[in-house]
Amino acid sequence: MFTSYLKNGLPSFLRNKAYSLINLAGLSIGLACGFLIVLWLTVDLTINRYGTHLDWVYQIVRNHHSDAVVHTWKSIPKPTTNVMDKDIPAISNSLH
């Protein structure tokens, strides 16, 4: 079956090279983008899903404003967690 597709498609591909290359490039870019989106969503949806009481888990991020750009980091300094443990009674455990 695959060979019949090649026998029918190859002459058409050779006759219309520019049109076929545009279609092939579009298909390749679309598949690559689709795979990257699936990978991104898989990583985003599976991080930190291993514990119990997931509604109690929060992540603190740090924003740094420079010029017109905002940089965001997922890490905070260790003294910040120590201060939060002491000053905020709702925090039972914290990790750095």
PyRosetta script that sets phi, psi and omega in degrees:
from pyrosetta import init, pose_from_sequence

init()
pose = pose_from_sequence("MFTSYLKNGLPSFLRNKAYSLINLAGLSIGLACGFLIVLWLTVDLTINRYGTHLDWVYQIVRNHHSDAVVHTWKSIPKPTTNVMDKDIPAISNSLH")
pose.set_psi(1, -42.6)
pose.set_omega(1, 179.6)
pose.set_phi(2, -64.5)
pose.set_psi(2, -36.8)
pose.set_omega(2, -180.0)
pose.set_phi(3, -66.8)
pose.set_psi(3, -34.2)
pose.set_omega(3, 177.8)
pose.set_phi(4, -67.6)
pose.set_psi(4, -35.4)
pose.set_omega(4, 175.5)
pose.set_phi(5, -63.0)
pose.set_psi(5, -41.4)
pose.set_omega(5, 178.6)
pose.set_phi(6, -65.8)
pose.set_psi(6, -41.8)
pose.set_omega(6, -179.5)
pose.set_phi(7, -63.8)
pose.set_psi(7, -35.8)
pose.set_omega(7, 179.9)
pose.set_phi(8, -83.6)
pose.set_psi(8, -35.3)
pose.set_omega(8, -173.9)
pose.set_phi(9, -84.8)
pose.set_psi(9, -31.8)
pose.set_omega(9, -176.4)
pose.set_phi(10, -63.8)
pose.set_psi(10, -45.0)
pose.set_omega(10, 177.2)
pose.set_phi(11, -62.7)
pose.set_psi(11, -37.3)
pose.set_omega(11, 177.5)
pose.set_phi(12, -66.3)
pose.set_psi(12, -38.5)
pose.set_omega(12, 178.2)
pose.set_phi(13, -63.9)
pose.set_psi(13, -40.7)
pose.set_omega(13, -178.2)
pose.set_phi(14, -73.3)
pose.set_psi(14, -30.7)
pose.set_omega(14, 178.0)
pose.set_phi(15, -72.1)
pose.set_psi(15, -41.2)
pose.set_omega(15, -176.0)
pose.set_phi(16, -115.1)
pose.set_psi(16, 68.5)
pose.set_omega(16, -172.9)
pose.set_phi(17, -63.2)
pose.set_psi(17, -48.1)
pose.set_omega(17, -176.8)
pose.set_phi(18, -64.0)
pose.set_psi(18, -47.0)
pose.set_omega(18, 179.9)
pose.set_phi(19, -61.7)
pose.set_psi(19, -41.6)
pose.set_omega(19, -179.4)
pose.set_phi(20, -68.1)
pose.set_psi(20, -39.8)
pose.set_omega(20, 179.1)
pose.set_phi(21, -66.5)
pose.set_psi(21, -38.1)
pose.set_omega(21, 177.2)
pose.set_phi(22, -63.6)
pose.set_psi(22, -44.0)
pose.set_omega(22, 178.4)
pose.set_phi(23, -64.8)
pose.set_psi(23, -41.7)
pose.set_omega(23, 179.7)
pose.set_phi(24, -66.2)
pose.set_psi(24, -40.2)
pose.set_omega(24, 177.7)
pose.set_phi(25, -65.3)
pose.set_psi(25, -42.2)
pose.set_omega(25, 178.2)
pose.set_phi(26, -63.3)
pose.set_psi(26, -41.3)
pose.set_omega(26, 177.4)
pose.set_phi(27, -63.7)
pose.set_psi(27, -43.6)
pose.set_omega(27, -179.5)
pose.set_phi(28, -63.8)
pose.set_psi(28, -45.3)
pose.set_omega(28, 180.0)
pose.set_phi(29, -65.6)
pose.set_psi(29, -41.4)
pose.set_omega(29, 178.9)
pose.set_phi(30, -63.4)
pose.set_psi(30, -43.3)
pose.set_omega(30, 178.2)
pose.set_phi(31, -65.5)
pose.set_psi(31, -42.3)
pose.set_omega(31, 179.5)
pose.set_phi(32, -62.6)
pose.set_psi(32, -44.4)
pose.set_omega(32, 178.2)
pose.set_phi(33, -63.6)
pose.set_psi(33, -40.7)
pose.set_omega(33, 178.2)
pose.set_phi(34, -62.5)
pose.set_psi(34, -44.4)
pose.set_omega(34, 177.6)
pose.set_phi(35, -63.1)
pose.set_psi(35, -41.6)
pose.set_omega(35, 179.2)
pose.set_phi(36, -64.8)
pose.set_psi(36, -39.1)
pose.set_omega(36, 178.1)
pose.set_phi(37, -65.4)
pose.set_psi(37, -42.2)
pose.set_omega(37, 178.2)
pose.set_phi(38, -63.3)
pose.set_psi(38, -42.6)
pose.set_omega(38, 177.7)
pose.set_phi(39, -62.6)
pose.set_psi(39, -43.9)
pose.set_omega(39, -179.5)
pose.set_phi(40, -61.9)
pose.set_psi(40, -46.2)
pose.set_omega(40, 179.8)
pose.set_phi(41, -65.9)
pose.set_psi(41, -37.3)
pose.set_omega(41, 178.6)
pose.set_phi(42, -62.1)
pose.set_psi(42, -44.6)
pose.set_omega(42, 179.5)
pose.set_phi(43, -66.9)
pose.set_psi(43, -44.6)
pose.set_omega(43, -178.4)
pose.set_phi(44, -64.0)
pose.set_psi(44, -36.3)
pose.set_omega(44, -175.3)
pose.set_phi(45, -87.5)
pose.set_psi(45, -10.1)
pose.set_omega(45, -178.2)
pose.set_phi(46, -109.3)
pose.set_psi(46, -5.2)
pose.set_omega(46, -179.3)
pose.set_phi(47, -73.5)
pose.set_psi(47, 133.8)
pose.set_omega(47, 175.8)
pose.set_phi(48, 57.7)
pose.set_psi(48, 42.7)
pose.set_omega(48, 176.8)
pose.set_phi(49, -110.4)
pose.set_psi(49, 24.4)
pose.set_omega(49, -172.3)
pose.set_phi(50, -100.6)
pose.set_psi(50, -16.3)
pose.set_omega(50, -172.6)
pose.set_phi(51, -102.2)
pose.set_psi(51, 178.6)
pose.set_omega(51, 173.9)
pose.set_phi(52, -95.0)
pose.set_psi(52, 164.0)
pose.set_omega(52, 179.5)
pose.set_phi(53, 56.2)
pose.set_psi(53, 51.3)
pose.set_omega(53, -179.0)
pose.set_phi(54, -64.6)
pose.set_psi(54, -21.1)
pose.set_omega(54, 178.1)
pose.set_phi(55, -75.0)
pose.set_psi(55, -7.5)
pose.set_omega(55, 176.8)
pose.set_phi(56, -95.1)
pose.set_psi(56, -7.7)
pose.set_omega(56, -174.5)
pose.set_phi(57, -92.6)
pose.set_psi(57, 128.4)
pose.set_omega(57, 178.7)
pose.set_phi(58, -130.0)
pose.set_psi(58, 154.9)
pose.set_omega(58, 175.6)
pose.set_phi(59, -121.5)
pose.set_psi(59, 129.5)
pose.set_omega(59, 179.6)
pose.set_phi(60, -99.2)
pose.set_psi(60, 132.2)
pose.set_omega(60, 178.4)
pose.set_phi(61, -117.3)
pose.set_psi(61, 158.9)
pose.set_omega(61, -179.3)
pose.set_phi(62, -118.3)
pose.set_psi(62, 128.9)
pose.set_omega(62, 177.8)
pose.set_phi(63, -106.5)
pose.set_psi(63, 137.2)
pose.set_omega(63, 176.3)
pose.set_phi(64, -123.5)
pose.set_psi(64, 121.6)
pose.set_omega(64, -179.3)
pose.set_phi(65, -96.9)
pose.set_psi(65, 122.3)
pose.set_omega(65, 175.0)
pose.set_phi(66, -137.7)
pose.set_psi(66, 126.6)
pose.set_omega(66, -174.9)
pose.set_phi(67, 53.8)
pose.set_psi(67, -120.5)
pose.set_omega(67, -179.6)
pose.set_phi(68, -107.3)
pose.set_psi(68, 13.7)
pose.set_omega(68, -174.7)
pose.set_phi(69, -114.8)
pose.set_psi(69, 139.9)
pose.set_omega(69, 175.1)
pose.set_phi(70, -110.6)
pose.set_psi(70, 121.0)
pose.set_omega(70, 177.4)
pose.set_phi(71, -100.2)
pose.set_psi(71, 134.7)
pose.set_omega(71, -178.8)
pose.set_phi(72, -119.4)
pose.set_psi(72, 130.8)
pose.set_omega(72, 176.7)
pose.set_phi(73, -118.6)
pose.set_psi(73, 145.2)
pose.set_omega(73, 178.3)
pose.set_phi(74, -90.7)
pose.set_psi(74, 3.3)
pose.set_omega(74, 179.8)
pose.set_phi(75, -113.5)
pose.set_psi(75, 148.6)
pose.set_omega(75, 176.6)
pose.set_phi(76, -129.0)
pose.set_psi(76, 158.3)
pose.set_omega(76, -179.7)
pose.set_phi(77, -65.5)
pose.set_psi(77, 149.5)
pose.set_omega(77, -179.6)
pose.set_phi(78, -58.0)
pose.set_psi(78, -41.0)
pose.set_omega(78, 178.8)
pose.set_phi(79, -59.5)
pose.set_psi(79, -26.4)
pose.set_omega(79, 178.6)
pose.set_phi(80, -64.4)
pose.set_psi(80, -41.9)
pose.set_omega(80, 178.8)
pose.set_phi(81, -67.2)
pose.set_psi(81, -35.4)
pose.set_omega(81, 177.4)
pose.set_phi(82, -64.1)
pose.set_psi(82, -43.7)
pose.set_omega(82, 179.7)
pose.set_phi(83, -66.6)
pose.set_psi(83, -41.2)
pose.set_omega(83, 179.2)
pose.set_phi(84, -63.8)
pose.set_psi(84, -38.9)
pose.set_omega(84, 178.2)
pose.set_phi(85, -61.9)
pose.set_psi(85, -38.9)
pose.set_omega(85, -178.1)
pose.set_phi(86, -77.4)
pose.set_psi(86, -42.6)
pose.set_omega(86, -169.3)
pose.set_phi(87, -90.9)
pose.set_psi(87, -21.3)
pose.set_omega(87, -177.6)
pose.set_phi(88, -112.5)
pose.set_psi(88, 107.2)
pose.set_omega(88, -175.6)
pose.set_phi(89, -68.5)
pose.set_psi(89, -19.3)
pose.set_omega(89, -178.9)
pose.set_phi(90, -73.6)
pose.set_psi(90, -15.0)
pose.set_omega(90, -179.8)
pose.set_phi(91, -85.6)
pose.set_psi(91, 118.4)
pose.set_omega(91, 179.2)
pose.set_phi(92, -93.1)
pose.set_psi(92, -38.5)
pose.set_omega(92, 179.0)
pose.set_phi(93, -143.0)
pose.set_psi(93, 149.1)
pose.set_omega(93, 174.4)
pose.set_phi(94, -140.9)
pose.set_psi(94, 150.0)
pose.set_omega(94, 178.1)
pose.set_phi(95, -123.4)
pose.set_psi(95, 149.6)
pose.set_omega(95, 177.1)
pose.set_phi(96, -105.2)
pose.dump_pdb("model.pdb")
